[in-house]
């Protein structure tokens, strides 16, 4: 089951738009939240963003915070 998990996540993410918001797309936003929720090694969103920045994906905590406040939760409901 573990080896299939990345394929399952990619299957759900491929239907999300890549460029619907100029700074943080819905796909990237949902991907970040899934990464945070499913990675037991992360204790805060700041840890997640530090990991992304080290990996070459530049993301600011204020951008992520604003997106979390304004995005519709329906995309998460539709995943399940």
BAFI-3210 file (N, C-alpha, C; in Angstrom, 3 decimals, decimal comma, padded with zeros to 6 digits):
// residues 80
n [1|2|3|4|5|6|7|8|9|10|11|12|13|14|15|16|17|18|19|20|21|22|23|24|25|26|27|28|29|30|31|32|33|34|35|36|37|38|39|40|41|42|43|44|45|46|47|48|49|50|51|52|53|54|55|56|57|58|59|60|61|62|63|64|65|66|67|68|69|70|71|72|73|74|75|76|77|78|79|80]
n.u [000,818|001,955|003,760|002,066|000,886|001,964|001,204|-001,560|-002,087|-001,085|-002,896|-005,256|-004,427|-003,885|-006,149|-006,615|-006,476|-003,613|-002,869|-004,679|-004,622|-002,530|-000,214|-000,147|-001,106|-004,088|-003,490|-000,844|-001,334|-003,146|-001,512|000,535|-000,875|-001,687|000,817|001,678|-000,232|000,096|002,769|004,525|006,818|006,757|006,054|004,935|003,503|005,440|007,715|007,138|007,192|009,851|011,106|010,163|011,316|014,045|014,119|013,900|011,502|010,083|008,323|006,340|005,471|003,442|002,014|001,005|-000,544|-002,466|-003,723|-004,816|-006,774|-008,559|-009,277|-011,632|-013,073|-014,128|-012,632|-011,107|-013,087|-014,095|-012,008|-012,360]
n.v [-001,195|001,241|001,851|002,458|004,784|007,431|007,413|007,374|009,859|011,596|010,985|012,198|014,855|015,580|016,508|018,995|022,557|024,170|026,812|028,690|030,651|033,493|033,476|031,227|028,244|026,190|023,482|023,352|024,407|022,525|020,292|021,037|021,140|018,462|017,251|018,299|017,269|014,510|013,891|012,806|013,807|016,516|019,348|021,807|024,334|026,081|024,448|022,805|024,700|025,537|023,157|022,941|025,269|024,685|022,571|023,870|024,991|027,939|029,476|031,620|032,226|034,050|034,206|031,602|031,575|033,598|032,403|030,177|031,335|032,392|030,523|028,210|025,485|023,411|022,027|020,259|018,707|017,508|015,799|013,641]
n.w [000,000|000,760|-001,308|-003,379|-002,616|-003,384|-006,089|-005,873|-004,677|-006,666|-008,652|-007,745|-007,591|-010,217|-011,474|-010,509|-010,970|-012,447|-012,768|-011,671|-009,731|-009,340|-007,655|-005,909|-006,872|-006,978|-007,086|-006,044|-003,500|-002,314|-002,455|-000,698|001,744|001,949|002,127|004,569|006,367|006,094|006,584|009,195|010,291|010,223|012,161|012,089|009,942|009,196|009,281|007,082|004,982|005,145|004,385|001,760|000,636|000,894|-000,858|-003,247|-004,001|-003,868|-001,379|000,504|003,904|004,488|002,106|001,934|004,242|003,697|001,516|002,775|004,298|002,453|000,503|-000,882|000,826|-000,537|-002,444|-000,943|000,186|-002,095|-002,726|-001,128]
ca.u [000,000|002,804|004,359|001,024|000,364|002,262|000,389|-002,931|-002,109|-000,925|-004,142|-006,198|-003,898|-003,795|-007,374|-006,670|-005,878|-002,218|-002,612|-005,904|-004,245|-001,222|000,927|-000,186|-002,187|-004,861|-002,748|000,268|-001,931|-003,642|-000,340|001,199|-001,681|-001,586|002,153|001,727|-001,091|000,526|004,167|004,609|008,031|006,501|005,289|004,290|003,509|006,761|008,608|006,821|007,674|011,316|011,466|009,917|012,312|015,313|013,958|013,876|010,171|010,021|006,996|006,358|004,443|002,303|001,245|000,285|-001,537|-003,555|-004,446|-005,580|-007,927|-009,491|-009,649|-012,833|-012,741|-014,791|-011,629|-010,729|-014,260|-014,178|-010,980|-012,829]
ca.v [000,000|002,425|002,167|002,986|006,039|008,582|007,326|007,745|011,309|012,225|010,781|013,225|016,194|015,905|017,174|020,351|023,550|024,539|028,251|029,426|031,804|033,929|033,223|029,880|027,524|025,253|022,218|023,505|024,629|021,239|019,442|021,446|020,697|017,004|016,958|018,631|016,360|013,118|013,715|012,853|014,508|017,957|019,759|023,098|024,787|026,687|023,330|022,420|025,732|025,451|021,989|023,292|026,250|023,973|021,750|024,691|025,554|029,151|029,802|032,507|031,854|034,969|033,785|030,385|031,965|034,300|031,416|029,334|032,103|032,787|029,434|027,436|024,142|022,420|021,212|019,183|017,840|016,742|014,759|012,470]
ca.w [000,000|000,828|-002,601|-004,248|-002,096|-004,254|-007,306|-005,512|-004,476|-007,984|-009,388|-007,308|-007,856|-011,644|-011,916|-009,955|-011,875|-012,192|-012,873|-011,398|-008,911|-009,845|-006,777|-005,343|-007,559|-006,157|-007,023|-005,096|-002,186|-001,812|-002,296|000,549|002,882|002,040|002,633|005,994|007,123|006,004|006,984|010,652|010,675|010,234|013,340|011,835|008,549|008,985|008,933|005,706|004,066|005,145|003,580|000,359|000,215|000,735|-002,055|-004,449|-004,235|-003,058|-000,897|001,656|004,871|004,399|000,932|002,301|005,242|003,004|000,713|003,685|004,788|001,399|-000,409|-000,608|001,316|-001,392|-003,134|-000,028|000,300|-003,340|-002,745|-000,387]
c.u [000,863|003,362|003,336|000,550|000,716|001,449|-001,046|-003,045|-001,993|-002,193|-005,165|-005,725|-003,924|-005,038|-007,498|-005,975|-004,466|-001,998|-003,872|-005,674|-002,827|-000,032|000,985|-001,377|-002,897|-004,123|-001,609|-000,250|-002,399|-002,480|000,406|000,428|-001,629|-000,223|002,269|000,945|-000,515|001,962|004,288|005,850|007,862|005,638|004,590|004,337|004,858|007,789|008,399|007,391|009,197|011,782|011,268|010,973|013,678|015,284|013,852|012,521|010,014|008,575|007,127|005,223|003,230|001,418|000,397|-000,820|-002,732|-004,386|-005,315|-006,835|-008,977|-009,957|-010,900|-012,434|-013,327|-013,789|-011,184|-011,878|-014,369|-013,132|-011,466|-014,285]
c.v [001,261|002,821|002,748|004,369|007,249|008,580|007,753|009,255|012,029|012,102|011,858|014,622|016,554|016,609|018,603|021,330|023,949|026,044|029,089|030,649|032,198|033,532|031,775|029,127|026,573|023,930|022,296|023,653|023,307|020,282|019,762|020,964|019,182|016,589|017,213|017,617|014,947|012,862|013,890|013,583|016,014|018,317|021,094|023,406|025,417|025,613|022,892|023,422|025,764|024,285|022,277|024,257|025,608|023,130|022,544|025,279|026,746|029,454|030,587|032,128|032,783|034,626|032,565|030,694|032,662|033,327|030,529|030,036|032,330|031,647|028,713|026,020|023,043|021,511|020,048|018,192|016,948|015,634|013,475|012,237]
c.w [000,000|-000,532|-003,572|-003,822|-002,962|-005,546|-007,034|-005,358|-005,815|-008,812|-009,021|-007,681|-009,334|-012,172|-011,396|-010,894|-011,454|-012,156|-012,636|-010,512|-009,308|-008,969|-006,303|-005,936|-006,597|-006,012|-006,004|-003,666|-001,567|-001,582|-001,000|001,766|003,039|002,586|004,117|006,825|007,168|006,445|008,492|011,150|010,740|011,436|013,147|010,340|008,225|008,623|007,485|004,717|004,016|004,283|002,090|-000,162|000,019|-000,536|-003,342|-004,800|-003,302|-002,682|000,401|002,602|004,802|003,199|001,264|003,305|004,602|002,180|001,601|004,187|003,713|000,501|000,071|-000,199|000,435|-002,108|-002,249|000,147|-000,931|-003,425|-002,089|-000,641]
res [x|x|x|x|x|x|x|x|x|x|x|x|x|x|x|x|x|x|x|x|x|x|x|x|x|x|x|x|x|x|x|x|x|x|x|x|x|x|x|x|x|x|x|x|x|x|x|x|x|x|x|x|x|x|x|x|x|x|x|x|x|x|x|x|x|x|x|x|x|x|x|x|x|x|x|x|x|x|x|x]
***
